[in-house]
Amino acid sequence: MITLKSSREIEIMARAGRIVAGTLALMREIVRPGMTTEDLDAAAEKFIRSHEGAVPSFKGLYGFPKTLCTSIDEEIVHGIPSARRVLSEGSIVSVDVGVQLEGLHADSATTLAVGRVDPSAERLLQVTRDGLAAAIAQARVGNHVGDIGHAVQRVAEGAGYGIVRELVGHGIGARFHEEPQVPNYGSPRRGPRLLEGMTLAIEPMITMGNPTTRTLTDKWTVVTADGSLSAHFEHTVAITADGPRILTAA
């Protein structure tokens, strides 16, 4: 069931979203070769809990053990932070984080360059950002979920990249994952109609190679089956009468 949020609930989600945005800004500031994904996770949890009432959404969600998902290079999503995962010059790392505040969630992700990266990786990151921007532009009253997915598909496939189909965006609010599912592909004017008060986590996951995935033995980390690089960007967006409102903007 799709739940519509009141203006009060959207404002709470926006407050949570500002903490999410601050967390990702901190990750951009501190990420460097030689640090571990556990270092990122510890800094993120400390920052989130420094805000009264805020707690990490991911920690304990379905049994996930950490505050962040940190996914390196061919890892698409759900990588588990570890003191054994050292970031190397030239890698890219997706950092995904959620915050719960007063019983409501906000969720966002960015993919960071670790030091200097290859121009082909920079292009992948930019195209994925562009896909997210195009998708958000379609998050308007009267459009459909298919319009959002089609926008991502047009940008990604137009650049020659693959779109992960096994993983999707989602509604978000009192529960971290709500209806509707928000695929990163689709046809215009298909799927649920977008209504004022809907809140969606829109999250393109785009690959440099074949988009087929597999899950590692930790039962969390999803990777590209062919080992190609993957990028992931995400915002929580409210559907309003005035157009899309990004709740996780800096």
Sequence and secondary structure as in RCSB ss.txt:
>XXXX:A:sequence
MITLKSSREIEIMARAGRIVAGTLALMREIVRPGMTTEDLDAAAEKFIRSHEGAVPSFKGLYGFPKTLCTSIDEE
IVHGIPSARRVLSEGSIVSVDVGVQLEGLHADSATTLAVGRVDPSAERLLQVTRDGLAAAIAQARVGNHVGDIGH
AVQRVAEGAGYGIVRELVGHGIGARFHEEPQVPNYGSPRRGPRLLEGMTLAIEPMITMGNPTTRTLTDKWTVVTA
DGSLSAHFEHTVAITADGPRILTAA
>XXXX:A:secstr
 B    HHHHHHHHHHHHHHHHHHHHHHHH  TT BHHHHHHHHHHHHHTSTT EESSTTGGG  SSEEEEETTE
EE     TT B  TT EEEEEEEEEETTEEEEEEEEEE SS  HHHHHHHHHHHHHHHHHHHT  TT BHHHHHH
HHHHHHHHTT EE  S  EEE SSSSSEEEEE S   TT SSB  TT EEEE  EEESS   EEE TTSS EEET
T   EEE BEEEEEETTEEEETT  
